[in-house]
Amino acid sequence: MKFSLGLIGLPNAGKSTLFNALMQRQLALTAPRAFSTIEPLPGTVDLPDPFLPQLQEVAASARCTAAQLQVIDLAGLVEGAHQGQGLGNQFLARIREVKALLHLLRCFPLQRGEKVNPRRAYEIVRRELQEADRMTLLRQEAKLKGKGDKKKILLRETVLGAEKILAAGEELRIHLKDEEKELLRPLNLLTLKPELVVFNIQEQQQGDDFIAAAAIEGTSLAINAREEEELASLPPTEAAQWRQEFNLGPSALEQLLEAARQFLQLIIFYTVNKNESRAWLAQAGISAAAAAAKVHSQMEKGFIKAWVCPASRWLENGGWEKAMARGQVRFVGRDYVVQNYDLLQFHFR
């Protein structure tokens, strides 16, 4: 499964607006009506990076390639989706394909007299995901009924326990033990996917107020999706001037992407040469040999050692030579655990 984020929420939450902002161009149709998105719309976005442009400059690389996440704009979900209401069946099938969820909640009315309740909107979507997972668990329990193998008996007990948790309207991620989650991992349950809750606000609204009032467990942040979409359509220098002139602060999109990277427990590591400076995205805990495989399979097969230096230290020293002379470079084996923002040079047969 790729490092992919699925944009979910009720219809008209602003998912397509946020998607366009992230892609920095108009790809998704935005409209004040339900289901302006029907087919899932994928795109890739460069992750914010504090070192890559400088690495390219110091290494005199011909080009640089940023680490990327895939973002998928999914159709809005309605009550009864697990029973096929709206685009429910299609939505639930597509959401199983993503690694994590960006759950967008609208905090402003679209028409006069509309009452907006982000907490209620969140609960509607989560309940549909819970019911879809219950159906998955019940099907699995039926397959395991009467099995005598110890592992299958343990799995069936775990499945039954998880189904009871969902039937009570509770969250699996809170009540299951880590070993139980691991047993259920092959079922690809929707409610066990990592989730970042994003409050879509308007100008003059305070995101922290909505976050506090909703009191949703986990990671949350606020963003003005429409404003970010408009700024993303401008050249970078002009967008920066607008942010400074109107005191808009740093890009909320960059904050969102960095939060997504962290809650997915992903790291960035680098390789540099005359042809390319490149940032690579990997799961935290990756070994040097596995990191080498991301660059080229032959590097893993013939792995001998790697030079490693934190990108910040490498830049301070102006390259490998001075960094090595000052004791900033380590020589590591295939089992070395790569750290966030490590710069690596692989040596292989």
Secondary structure, DSSP 8 states (H G I E B T S, - for coil): --SEEEEE-STTSSHHHHHHHHHTS--S---SSTTS--S-EEEEEE---SSHHHHHHHHT-SEEE--EEEEEE-----TTGGGT-TTHHHHHHHHTTSSEEEEEEE-S-SSTT----HHHHHHHHHHHHHHHHHHHHHHHHHHHTT---HHHHHHHHHHHHHHHHHHTT--HHHHS-HHHHHHHGGG--GGGS-EEEEEE--TT--HHHHHHHH--SSEEEEE-HHHHHHHHTS-HHHHHHHHHHTT--S-HHHHHHHHHHHHTTEEEEEEE-SSEEEEEEEETT-BHHHHHHHH-HHHHHTEEEEEEEEHHHHHHHTSHHHHHHTT--EEE-TT-B--TTEEEEEEE-
